[in-house]
Amino acid sequence: MSRERRTTPDDEPDEPAHTTRLVTCADGSLALERDGLWLRGDLTRMLPRLRPSNLRRELLVRAARVRGTRMPTAVDATAGLGEDALLLAASGFAVTLFERDQSIAALLRDSLQRAAQDSRLAEAVGRMQLVEGDAKEGLATLSTPPDVVYLDPMFPAKRKDAATNKKLQLLRSLERPCTEEEAGALLHAALAVGPHKVVIKRPVKGAHLANVRPSHSLMGKLVRYDCIVQ
């Protein structure tokens, strides 16, 4: 399986178009390749964070926690490569993942299939269901409201790790960060479906999404999680 996509970043109007390819690796897995940089979904790198002692301390897990529910449900409306959704699934949530970009969704589906064959990940991955499409439309089709809707609109990274920034640039070549208007529409779609809680990942000093003040927030060193409880 191979596919090419021509992209020219909006912030580099004078640069020549680059080719982003979805390619099959020698081991049969999928990867994105652009200008010599490779990006491949690999949920096994999350294993240290899934250890029970570490998982309980994850800010996202703490922010999403719903009391009094034996089988909680969550929607990750901006799934990306599925790492945050895996944290939720490992903590007991049944998670529906929405990803609108076809290439990113293909990477995610491939990594989920490989993780399902790994005994260390199979149980958590068994609680994850990928839906390829825009969450704004998908949320409205849910038969029952989820307990939690999680939103992680892409925002500029401030990390000093050049490799990390390059990988983020590769993702942005396919799927740009939400505009303020898009982010507001996504938040209102999440609220409209009637979850117990909406959890929003933001830069630690970033503005509230769509200027909606949360019920409370959990602060980390680089990010915070705003929680809107309904």
N, C-alpha and C positions, 0 to 999 in steps of 0.2 A: 504494500500500500504506500503510495507516494502522492503528494499533492503540493503544488507550489502556489504561493499567494504573493502578489506584489503589494508592497506597502511603502509609503513615504511618510515618516512622522511629521505631524503638523508643525512641531517646533523646529524642524530642519527643512524649510522649504527649498533651500538651494542644494540640498544633498541629492545624489542620484537615488533612484528607487532601489530598495534592497529586496532580496528574495527570501521569504520564510517558507521552509519546506517541512511538511510532515512526512517523516521517513520511517522505514522499518529497519531496526538495528539487527545485528548479526544474531542476537539471541531471540529475535522475534518480537521484541517490545517496540513501542512507538516512541519517537522523539521529535522535537522541533529543532531545526537547524537554521541558523542565520549568521552569516559572516563568520563562520568557524565556531560559533557558540552553540552548544547543545543543551537542550532542556528536556528532561525525561521525568515523568511521574514516578516516585519511588516512596511508597508509604512505609517501607521498613525503616527508613531513617527516623520515623516518629517513635520507634519502639522504646527508647529511653524515657520519653515523656509519658508513655502509657503505663509505666510501672505504677501500681496503686499508690505508693507514697508520693510520687511525683504528680500523678493525675489529679489527686485531690487538691493540689496546690495551684493547678492551672487556673488563671484568672477567668478564662472563658467558661470553664466548667463551673466555677463558683458563681459566675454571673448568670448562667443559664439554669442553675439548680431550681427545680420546682418541687415543693414539699407536698407530701400527701398523694403523690401519683406513682403508682407501681410501675407503669409502662409509659414513661413520658415520650412525647413526640416532638420533633423539631424540624424546621425547614431551614436549610442553608440556602439563602436566596442568591448568593454570589459565590458559588462553590469553588471556582478556580481549580487547583490541583487536589482539593479535598482534605487537606491536612487538618483544618479546624473542624470539619465535619467528623473526621475520625476521632478527634478528642471527645466530641459529644457522643458518638456512638459507643466508644469505649467506656464512657461513664454511664451508659444504660439507655440512652435515647435511641429511638428509631428515627432515622434522619432521611428526609427527602432532600436531595441536592439538585438545585437548578443551575445549569450553566448554558449561557446563550451562544457562546462562540463555538462553532463546530470543531475547530482544531483543538481547542483546550478541552472540550468535552470528550474528544477522541482520546487524548492523553489520559484524562481522568478515568474513562471507562477501561482503558488498557491497564492502568495501575490498579484499579479495583479488582479486575479479573486476576491479575497476578497475585495480589494480596490475599484473595480468597483461597489461594492454594497454599498459603503460608499458615501453619497451625497457630502461630503467634498472633495473627491478625484476623483469622477467618471468622471468629465469633463477632467481633466488632463490625467487620465489613458486611457480614450477613444482615446487619441492621441498617445498611446504607443503600438507598435506591436513587440512582441517577436519572434525572429527567433533562433531556436536551431541549432548551427553550428559554424564553424570557420569563423571569419570575413574576413580573407584573401581571402577565396574563395567566401564568400557571397557578399563582396563589388563589385566584378567583375560581379555579376549577376544583379545588380541594373539597372532598365530601364532608370532612369535619375539620374544625379549626385545630391547628397544632397547639401544643402547649407553649412553644417558643418559636419565634422567627428570628433568625440571625442574619445580620447584614454586615458586610465588610466591603463597602465601596472602596475601590482602589485609591490610595492616596500616595503622594510622592514619598519614597523612603529617604531617611536621613542617615542611614547607616554608612559607615566608612568602608565597608567591605565592597570593593569594586566588583567582584564576581557576583555578589548578590544584586547590586544595582544593574549589572548587565542583564541578569536573568529577568529582573523586573522590566527592563526595557524591552526584552524579547516578548514578554507577555503583553506589554502595552502596544507592541506593534500589531497585535491581533485584537486586543480589547482595551480600549481607552478607559481611564478613570471616568466615573460618572460626572456629568455636569451637575450644577446645583439643581437645575430643573429635574433632571433624571433622578437624582438622589431623593428629592422631595417626593416624586411620584412613586418611587420604590418604597419609601417609608410609609406613605399613605396607603399603598396597596397592602403592605404588611399589617398595618393597624386595622384595615378594613376587614381582614379575614377573621379577626376576633381572637388572637392568641392571648394566653395569660400574660405573656411577656414578649417584648421585642428587645433584643440585645444588639447593640451597634458598636462595632470596633472603630475607634477614632485615634488620630494622633494624640499624644498625651496632652498637648496644649491646643488642639484643634477646636474649631467651633462646633457647636451641636449640629447634628445633621438636620438640614432644613429648618434650623432655628427652633427645633422642638426640644424643650427642656426635659431631661430624663427624670424619673422618679429618684434614681440614685446612680452612682457610678463607682466602678472599681478601677483604681489607678495602678498602672505598672510603670516601669522606667521609660518605656518607649511608646506604649499605647495605653488607652483606657477603654473600658467597656461601659457604655451608657445603657442603662436598663429602663425601659418604659413599661410599667406594670399597669395592666388594664383591669 
